[in-house]
Amino acid sequence: MPNLRGPRQKNRKLLACVVTSRLLYAAPIWSKSMLVKGWKKLAVVHRQSQLRSLCCYSTVSYEAAAVISGIPPIRLLAKERMDVYNGKNKVEARNELVKNWQREWTECSNGNGKWTLRFIPHIYVWLC
């Protein structure tokens, strides 16, 4: 999808959700045995869908793209699906996801997304 004059934001968000659903197919089964290399490959694809849903360029970091788009990182989504599969309530699993995402966002060790952190310090407020 082009960044300019392409589908509207609503359609882009829908396509990003479809990509995320396809990436997380059977996640409760494979997420425990996934290696770091596999998570990185998934994150690359997931980041591309986030960037396309935002109409932004490739210079935006994965962390910042996740926060701005409102689509959590793929690792946290896979953990949420595994928790729901194991019997946890969906609302509790989502609250735990947002809590873990906020912790990762504020403690971002590699320095990516620091400018975005200044504007969006609280993920929960941004999502609502």
N, C-alpha and C positions, 0 to 999 in steps of 0.2 A: 504494500500500500504506500502511495506517495505521502510525504509529510504535508503537502499542501493540496487543496482541492480534491481530496479523497473522500472516503465515507465520513459521516458525522461521528462525533465522539461516542454516542450511544452504540453505534454499530461496531466501532473499534473495540469498545469494552466487551461487547458480546463475543467478538472473535478471540480476544485475549482469554476470556473465560473458557471458550471451547479448547484452545490450545492447552490451558492449564488442566482441564479435565482429561484430555488425552495423555498429557504427561504423567498424571497421577493415577492412571488406570492400574488397578490392583496394587496400589501403594502399600496397604497394610501387610502385604506378603513380602514384597521385595525391599521395603525401606530399611529393614533391620540389617540386611546383608549388603547394602550399597556401600561401595568404597568412595573415598574422597574424590577420586578421579571421575567417577560416575556422577557425583553430585555437581561437580564443576561443569560437566557437559550439559546436564539438565539446566543448570543456572544460566548457561549461555543462551539456550533456546528460550527459556522463560524470560530472560532480560529482553530479548528481541521482541517478544510479544508485548511486554510492558512498554518498551520504547515506541512501538507502533501504535499502541492505544493512546499514548500521550502526545503523539505527533512531535517527538523531539529527536535530537540527533544522537549519534553513538557516543558522544563525549560525556553523557550523563551516566553516573555510576549505577551499578545494580541496586545498591542500597537506596539511593535517592529516587531512582525510578520506581522501586517498590513502594516507597512511602507516598510519592506524589500520585501514583496510579491507584493506590489503595489495595493493591494485590500483594499479599504477603510473600516472602521468599519461599521458594519451592520446598526447602527442607522443613520449614515450619508447617506448611500445608500438608506435607506427607505425614508428619508427626500427628497433626490434628486428625487426619483420616485414620491413622492407626489407633489413636485413642478412641475414636467413635466406634471403630470396628471391634475394639476390645470391651465395649460396653459403657463408655463414658457418655454422659449427656452432651448433646451437640452444643448447647449454650455454654456449658462449663469448658468444653474443649476449645471453643472459640475465644472465651475469656482468657484461657491459659495461653493460647496462641498470641493474642494481642499483648499480654503481659510479657511473654518471652521476646516478642518482636520489639517492644518498647525498650527492654533491657539491651538487646543487641543494637538498637538504633542509638541509644545514648552512650553506649560503651564501644562504639565503632573504633576498632584499634588501628585500622589501616588508613584512616583519615579521609576516606571517601564519603562524600555527602555532607561535609561539615558546614558548607554554606546553606544547604537545605535544612540542616538541623537547627540553624539559627532562626529560620522562618517557621519551621514545623517541629517544635520540641516535643509535642505530645501527640502520639499517633491516634489515640482513642478520640481525641477532640477533632482531629482532622477527618477521621472516618465518619463521624456523626454529622 
